[in-house]
Amino acid sequence: MSTRTVIVGSEVGLHARPAAKLTKAVQDTGVPVRISLGGGEPVDAASVLAVMTLGAGHGAEVTLHAEGADAVLDQLAALIATDLDAA
């Protein structure tokens, strides 16, 4: 299992618009990706509701998990590190 740990860059955290942008990017990869907050249980990163229920605020550390998808995880980690709520 490959993982990437990243700090949430969006000022509002992974809420509403940022969560929707992230889950769309995950769906577009076609790779099953999970995301966890701190040491918590990973949830489906393609589900807006699951991502929002993590409660990952600005500056929170989240970890992405996927089987053998290093390039995908790098791409998604870079996305999370940006302000996804910016216009």
Secondary structure by P-SEA (a helix, b strand, c coil): cbbbbbcccccccccaaaaaaaaaaaaaaccbbbbbcccccccccccaaaaaaccccccbbbbbbbcccaaaaaaaaaaaacccccc
